[in-house]
Amino acid sequence: MVGRRIGQYLKDNGIKQSFVAEKVGISNSKISDICNKDLSLDCILYYKICKVLGVSLEKFLEGEE
């Protein structure tokens, strides 16, 4: 769910996936998979994405168990 929440945040805020991918140092296809297929990632990559977005990881973890 975290990946889909990040994807929705990007969409809602007009942020391109390619921008995030470049800043984080991952491929465009990887960020697309994260946002659309909700890949399970390690917390460090989620943290890096959140840092680029300027939001806390907790924002996307709300409701996760």
Sequence and secondary structure as in RCSB ss.txt:
>XXXX:A:sequence
MVGRRIGQYLKDNGIKQSFVAEKVGISNSKISDICNKDLSLDCILYYKICKVLGVSLEKFLEGEE
>XXXX:A:secstr
 HHHHHHHHHHHTT  HHHHHHHHT  HHHHHHHHHH     HHHHHHHHHHHTS HHHHHTT  
